[in-house]
Amino acid sequence: MQATSSVSAQPDSAVEGRWVHPLCTPLALDRSGPFLDGPDGRVLSATADALQVSADEGQTWSDVASACHGQHPREPGSFYLVRAQDGALVMVYLDLANYRFSWDDEAGEAKDDCHLELRAVRSLDGGKTWVDRQTLLDGYNANFFGFIRLRNGRLVVVAEHLASQPGRWVVCSFTSADHGHSWERSNLIDLGGRGHHDGAIEPTVAELSDGRLLMLIRTNLERFWQAFSEDGGRTWRTIQPSALDASSAPGFLLRLQSGRLLLVWNRLHPEGGTWPRSQPGPAAEVAASWHREELSAALSADDGRSWTQALVLARQQGGQLSYPYAFERRPGELWITAGFAFRKGWENPVPLRLGLREDELLAAAVTASCH
């Protein structure tokens, strides 16, 4: 077994220009996820080359077996692991070994050599060998923020796909009723738009208490749009703007063991202020907020019909904390990370990896709403 040591990092509160909510504690992790509960209370994760396991809360990791399929943690929201009902490990991932982004600004379209395939693979022996490697979406696809197992055992992944004429993003889901052996694609959700960061982007998903699915979709329209599925992700028929304001950045939605929903995201404006809109251009045909200095969280006890007051978890003045990931390590014990955490713009990366208690987040949100 090859062991790797954790990388010692500055405490999050000691990073220049960074404020962290007092309820949050820094986590001694050497990575920002994704994670999966493993055997005997351990945690599973993966590098670009191997499936790994940690017995000390993510401080050190040991290789379980080779897992070199094209996944790579350098790109947040690019792969996830789920344990199927039959015990199989299933990975859905972007094949970054074959990545190429190529865009024609004048035409407003992806070029012919633009490609990043979405694939799936599974292991029946705990990660020692992998089978059924297959392509779910060819062409160009990008970050996604949801791969879950439903209570009935069905696997659901939500994804985005770069469409053409005009170039824009659309989203859909893939479902598997046979533990990841085969997959079925849903209808496409198309909100229009034109540009390499326009349309329906970077979805996240959770199962609701009545068995429906809720998908929240990044847009440039000042809020998340939401879609509902009544058949386990096979179709999405109710598609509408949500009440959640959001910048042009993804959120992460997670159903907690308490039954509450947790959402971590970048709001439209910083707390107590406003954020200027970008000008229309190759990225999007509308002016949009790209506010990413603050990472906020909220809870819902009624399947997303209402949310607690949003609580700012961390702020990076002049930089960004975005592309979040949330993991419930134990009931009510949350790990929250930012895939992109920079001191300035896209420069000087400093990780954000926080621990937070659900009950303390709820209490603070209730207190904030009373003021």
C-alpha positions as CSV (number, residue, x, y, z in Angstrom):
1,M,0.0,0.0,0.0
2,Q,1.4,3.4,-1.0
3,A,0.7,6.1,1.6
4,T,0.6,9.8,0.9
5,S,1.0,12.4,3.6
6,S,-1.3,15.4,3.9
7,V,-0.1,18.8,2.9
8,S,0.0,21.2,5.8
9,A,-1.9,24.3,5.0
10,Q,-2.4,27.7,6.6
11,P,-5.4,28.0,8.8
12,D,-8.2,29.4,6.7
13,S,-8.6,32.4,8.9
14,A,-4.9,33.2,8.5
15,V,-5.0,33.6,4.7
16,E,-4.5,37.2,3.7
17,G,-7.8,38.9,2.8
18,R,-9.9,36.0,4.0
19,W,-12.6,36.0,6.6
20,V,-14.1,32.7,7.9
21,H,-17.3,32.5,10.0
22,P,-16.5,31.6,13.6
23,L,-18.8,28.5,13.4
24,C,-16.4,27.0,10.8
25,T,-13.3,25.0,11.7
26,P,-10.4,24.3,9.3
27,L,-10.2,20.7,8.1
28,A,-6.8,19.0,7.9
29,L,-7.5,17.7,4.4
30,D,-5.0,17.6,1.5
31,R,-7.9,17.7,-1.1
32,S,-11.2,19.3,-1.7
33,G,-13.2,16.1,-2.6
34,P,-15.2,14.4,-3.8
35,F,-15.5,11.9,-0.9
36,L,-17.5,8.7,-0.3
37,D,-18.1,6.8,2.9
38,G,-15.9,3.7,2.8
39,P,-15.7,0.5,4.8
40,D,-15.1,0.5,8.6
41,G,-15.7,4.2,8.9
42,R,-13.0,5.2,6.5
43,V,-13.3,7.7,3.6
44,L,-12.8,7.0,-0.1
45,S,-11.5,9.5,-2.7
46,A,-9.5,9.4,-5.8
47,T,-6.5,11.0,-7.5
48,A,-5.9,11.0,-11.2
49,D,-4.2,7.6,-10.9
50,A,-5.8,5.7,-8.0
51,L,-8.7,5.0,-5.7
52,Q,-7.6,5.9,-2.2
53,V,-8.8,5.4,1.4
54,S,-8.2,7.4,4.6
55,A,-8.5,6.2,8.1
56,D,-7.7,9.5,9.8
57,E,-10.4,11.9,8.5
58,G,-8.5,12.7,5.3
59,Q,-5.2,13.7,6.7
60,T,-3.3,10.8,5.0
61,W,-4.3,8.5,2.2
62,S,-3.4,5.0,0.9
63,D,-3.9,3.6,-2.6
64,V,-6.6,0.9,-2.9
65,A,-6.0,0.2,-6.6
66,S,-5.3,1.8,-9.9
67,A,-8.2,4.1,-11.2
68,C,-6.7,5.8,-14.1
69,H,-9.6,6.6,-16.5
70,G,-9.1,10.3,-17.3
71,Q,-10.6,11.8,-14.1
72,H,-8.6,14.5,-12.4
73,P,-9.2,16.4,-9.1
74,R,-7.6,19.5,-10.5
75,E,-10.9,20.4,-12.1
76,P,-13.7,20.7,-9.4
77,G,-17.1,19.2,-10.2
78,S,-15.5,16.8,-12.8
79,F,-16.0,13.4,-11.1
80,Y,-17.9,11.7,-8.3
81,L,-18.0,8.2,-6.7
82,V,-21.3,6.5,-5.6
83,R,-21.8,3.1,-4.0
84,A,-24.7,1.3,-5.8
85,Q,-27.3,-0.7,-4.0
86,D,-25.5,-4.0,-5.0
87,G,-22.2,-2.7,-3.5
88,A,-20.6,-1.7,-6.8
89,L,-18.5,1.4,-6.9
90,V,-19.6,3.7,-9.7
91,M,-17.6,6.7,-11.0
92,V,-19.0,9.3,-13.4
93,Y,-16.3,11.7,-14.7
94,L,-15.1,14.0,-17.4
95,D,-12.3,12.4,-19.3
96,L,-9.8,15.2,-18.9
97,A,-7.1,13.0,-20.6
98,N,-8.9,13.9,-23.9
99,Y,-9.7,17.5,-23.0
100,R,-9.6,20.3,-25.6
101,F,-11.6,23.5,-25.5
102,S,-11.8,25.5,-28.7
103,W,-14.2,28.3,-29.4
104,D,-14.9,30.7,-32.4
105,D,-15.8,34.1,-30.9
106,E,-17.0,35.5,-34.2
107,A,-19.3,32.6,-35.0
108,G,-20.3,32.1,-31.4
109,E,-19.8,28.4,-31.7
110,A,-17.5,25.6,-30.5
111,K,-14.9,24.6,-33.1
112,D,-14.9,21.0,-34.5
113,D,-11.9,20.0,-32.3
114,C,-13.7,21.0,-29.0
115,H,-14.2,17.9,-26.9
116,L,-14.5,16.6,-23.4
117,E,-16.5,13.4,-23.0
118,L,-18.6,12.4,-20.0
119,R,-18.0,8.8,-19.0
120,A,-19.0,6.2,-16.4
121,V,-17.1,3.2,-15.1
122,R,-17.8,0.8,-12.2
123,S,-16.0,-1.7,-9.9
124,L,-17.5,-4.9,-8.5
125,D,-14.5,-5.6,-6.2
126,G,-14.0,-2.4,-4.2
127,G,-11.9,-0.7,-6.8
128,K,-9.4,-3.4,-7.6
129,T,-10.7,-3.7,-11.1
130,W,-13.0,-1.6,-13.3
131,V,-15.6,-2.7,-15.9
132,D,-18.3,-1.3,-18.1
133,R,-16.5,1.9,-19.1
134,Q,-18.8,3.8,-21.4
135,T,-19.4,7.2,-22.8
136,L,-22.5,9.0,-21.6
137,L,-22.1,12.2,-23.6
138,D,-19.6,12.8,-26.4
139,G,-18.8,16.3,-27.8
140,Y,-18.0,18.8,-25.1
141,N,-19.3,18.7,-21.6
142,A,-18.1,20.4,-18.4
143,N,-18.5,20.6,-14.6
144,F,-21.5,19.0,-12.9
145,F,-22.5,19.0,-9.3
146,G,-24.7,16.0,-8.6
147,F,-24.4,12.2,-8.7
148,I,-26.7,10.5,-6.2
149,R,-28.3,7.2,-5.3
150,L,-32.0,7.4,-4.7
151,R,-33.9,5.6,-2.0
152,N,-35.1,3.0,-4.5
153,G,-31.5,2.4,-5.6
154,R,-31.7,4.2,-8.9
155,L,-28.5,6.2,-9.8
156,V,-28.9,9.7,-11.1
157,V,-26.3,12.1,-12.5
158,V,-27.0,15.6,-13.8
159,A,-24.8,17.0,-16.5
160,E,-24.3,19.9,-18.9
161,H,-23.6,19.7,-22.6
162,L,-22.4,22.3,-25.1
163,A,-25.0,22.6,-27.8
164,S,-24.7,24.5,-31.1
165,Q,-26.5,26.9,-33.4
166,P,-26.2,29.0,-31.3
167,G,-23.4,27.8,-29.0
168,R,-24.9,27.5,-25.5
169,W,-25.2,25.1,-22.6
170,V,-28.1,22.7,-22.0
171,V,-28.5,20.3,-19.1
172,C,-29.9,16.8,-18.7
173,S,-29.7,13.8,-16.4
174,F,-28.6,10.1,-16.8
175,T,-30.3,7.4,-14.8
176,S,-29.3,3.8,-14.2
177,A,-31.7,1.1,-12.8
178,D,-29.0,-1.6,-12.9
179,H,-26.3,-0.3,-10.6
180,G,-24.4,1.6,-13.3
181,H,-24.3,-1.2,-15.9
182,S,-26.4,0.8,-18.4
183,W,-27.7,4.4,-18.5
184,E,-30.7,6.3,-20.0
185,R,-30.6,10.0,-20.9
186,S,-33.4,12.4,-20.0
187,N,-34.8,15.2,-22.1
188,L,-32.6,18.3,-22.5
189,I,-33.4,21.4,-20.6
190,D,-32.7,24.4,-22.8
191,L,-33.0,28.0,-21.5
192,G,-31.6,29.6,-24.6
193,G,-28.7,32.0,-24.6
194,R,-25.6,32.4,-26.7
195,G,-22.0,32.1,-25.6
196,H,-19.4,29.8,-24.1
197,H,-20.8,30.5,-20.6
198,D,-24.4,31.0,-21.4
199,G,-27.6,29.0,-21.1
200,A,-28.4,26.3,-18.6
201,I,-25.1,25.5,-16.8
202,E,-23.6,23.3,-14.1
203,P,-26.6,21.6,-12.5
204,T,-26.9,20.1,-9.0
205,V,-29.6,17.7,-7.7
206,A,-31.2,16.2,-4.6
207,E,-34.0,13.8,-3.9
208,L,-37.0,15.3,-2.1
209,S,-39.0,13.7,0.7
210,D,-41.9,12.7,-1.7
211,G,-39.5,11.0,-4.1
212,R,-39.4,13.8,-6.7
213,L,-36.0,15.2,-7.7
214,L,-35.0,18.9,-7.6
215,M,-32.4,20.2,-10.0
216,L,-30.9,23.7,-9.5
217,I,-29.3,25.2,-12.6
218,R,-26.7,27.9,-12.9
219,T,-27.7,30.7,-15.3
220,N,-26.8,34.3,-16.1
221,L,-30.3,35.4,-15.2
222,E,-29.6,36.5,-11.6
223,R,-31.0,33.3,-10.0
224,F,-30.9,29.6,-10.2
225,W,-33.5,28.0,-12.3
226,Q,-35.1,24.9,-11.0
227,A,-36.4,21.7,-12.6
228,F,-38.5,18.9,-11.1
229,S,-38.6,15.2,-12.0
230,E,-41.5,12.9,-10.9
231,D,-40.0,9.8,-12.4
232,G,-36.6,9.5,-10.9
233,G,-34.7,11.7,-13.3
234,R,-36.0,10.1,-16.5
235,T,-37.8,13.3,-17.5
236,W,-38.0,16.9,-16.4
237,R,-41.3,18.6,-17.0
238,T,-41.6,21.4,-14.5
239,I,-38.9,24.0,-15.3
240,Q,-39.0,27.5,-13.8
241,P,-37.0,30.3,-12.2
242,S,-36.3,29.7,-8.5
243,A,-36.5,32.2,-5.7
244,L,-32.8,31.8,-5.0
245,D,-30.6,34.7,-6.2
246,A,-27.3,33.6,-7.6
247,S,-24.3,34.9,-9.5
248,S,-23.0,33.2,-12.6
249,A,-21.5,30.3,-10.6
250,P,-22.6,26.8,-9.6
251,G,-24.1,25.7,-6.3
252,F,-24.0,22.4,-4.5
253,L,-27.2,20.8,-3.3
254,L,-27.2,18.0,-0.7
255,R,-29.9,16.2,1.1
256,L,-28.8,15.7,4.7
257,Q,-29.6,12.7,6.9
258,S,-31.9,15.0,8.9
259,G,-34.1,15.4,5.8
260,R,-33.1,19.0,5.3
261,L,-31.6,20.3,2.1
262,L,-28.2,22.1,2.2
263,L,-27.3,24.6,-0.5
264,V,-23.8,26.1,-0.8
265,W,-23.3,28.8,-3.4
266,N,-22.3,32.3,-4.5
267,R,-25.1,34.9,-4.2
268,L,-25.9,37.6,-6.7
269,H,-24.3,40.3,-4.6
270,P,-22.0,40.4,-1.6
271,E,-23.6,40.8,1.8
272,G,-24.7,44.4,2.2
273,G,-23.5,45.5,-1.2
274,T,-23.9,45.2,-5.0
275,W,-21.8,43.6,-7.6
276,P,-21.3,45.1,-11.1
277,R,-22.6,43.1,-14.2
278,S,-20.2,42.1,-16.9
279,Q,-20.8,43.3,-20.4
280,P,-22.4,41.0,-23.0
281,G,-19.8,39.3,-25.2
282,P,-18.4,35.9,-26.2
283,A,-19.2,34.4,-22.8
284,A,-22.9,35.4,-22.6
285,E,-25.4,37.5,-24.5
286,V,-26.7,39.2,-21.4
287,A,-25.0,41.2,-18.6
288,A,-24.4,39.0,-15.6
289,S,-23.0,39.1,-12.1
290,W,-19.9,37.0,-11.6
291,H,-19.7,37.6,-7.9
292,R,-17.5,34.9,-6.2
293,E,-15.9,36.6,-3.2
294,E,-18.3,35.1,-0.7
295,L,-19.4,31.5,-0.2
296,S,-22.8,31.2,1.5
297,A,-25.0,28.4,2.8
298,A,-28.7,27.9,3.6
299,L,-31.0,25.1,4.7
300,S,-34.5,24.1,3.7
301,A,-36.8,21.9,5.8
302,D,-39.6,21.9,3.2
303,D,-38.0,20.4,0.1
304,G,-36.8,23.8,-1.2
305,R,-40.0,25.7,-1.0
306,S,-38.4,28.0,1.5
307,W,-34.9,28.5,2.8
308,T,-33.3,29.9,5.9
309,Q,-31.4,33.2,5.8
310,A,-28.2,32.7,3.8
311,L,-25.1,32.7,6.0
312,V,-21.8,33.8,4.6
313,L,-19.3,31.0,5.5
314,A,-16.2,32.7,4.1
315,R,-15.1,35.8,2.2
316,Q,-12.0,36.3,0.1
317,Q,-11.7,40.0,-0.5
318,G,-10.4,40.6,-4.1
319,G,-10.3,36.9,-4.8
320,Q,-12.8,34.1,-5.2
321,L,-14.3,31.1,-3.3
322,S,-16.4,29.2,-5.8
323,Y,-17.3,25.8,-7.2
324,P,-18.3,24.4,-3.8
325,Y,-18.6,20.8,-2.6
326,A,-20.4,19.5,0.5
327,F,-20.1,16.1,2.2
328,E,-21.9,14.9,5.3
329,R,-19.2,12.9,7.1
330,R,-21.5,11.8,9.9
331,P,-25.1,12.9,10.7
332,G,-25.0,16.6,11.0
333,E,-21.2,16.9,10.5
334,L,-20.5,18.8,7.3
335,W,-17.3,19.1,5.2
336,I,-17.5,22.1,2.9
337,T,-14.8,23.0,0.3
338,A,-14.3,25.4,-2.5
339,G,-12.9,24.0,-5.7
340,F,-11.7,27.4,-6.8
341,A,-10.1,29.4,-3.9
342,F,-7.8,32.2,-4.9
343,R,-6.4,35.3,-3.2
344,K,-6.8,37.4,-6.3
345,G,-9.0,36.5,-9.4
346,W,-7.6,33.3,-10.7
347,E,-4.2,33.8,-9.0
348,N,-2.5,32.6,-5.8
349,P,-4.6,29.5,-4.9
350,V,-5.1,28.9,-1.2
351,P,-7.5,26.0,-0.3
352,L,-10.8,26.5,1.6
353,R,-11.8,23.4,3.5
354,L,-14.2,23.9,6.4
355,G,-16.0,21.8,9.0
356,L,-19.4,22.9,10.1
357,R,-22.2,21.5,12.3
358,E,-25.7,21.5,10.8
359,D,-27.4,22.4,14.0
360,E,-25.1,25.4,14.5
361,L,-25.7,26.6,10.9
362,L,-29.4,26.3,11.5
363,A,-29.3,28.3,14.8
364,A,-27.1,31.0,13.2
365,A,-29.4,31.3,10.2
366,V,-32.5,31.6,12.5
367,T,-30.7,34.3,14.6
368,A,-29.7,36.2,11.5
369,S,-33.3,36.2,10.2
370,C,-34.5,37.9,13.4
371,H,-32.2,40.9,13.0
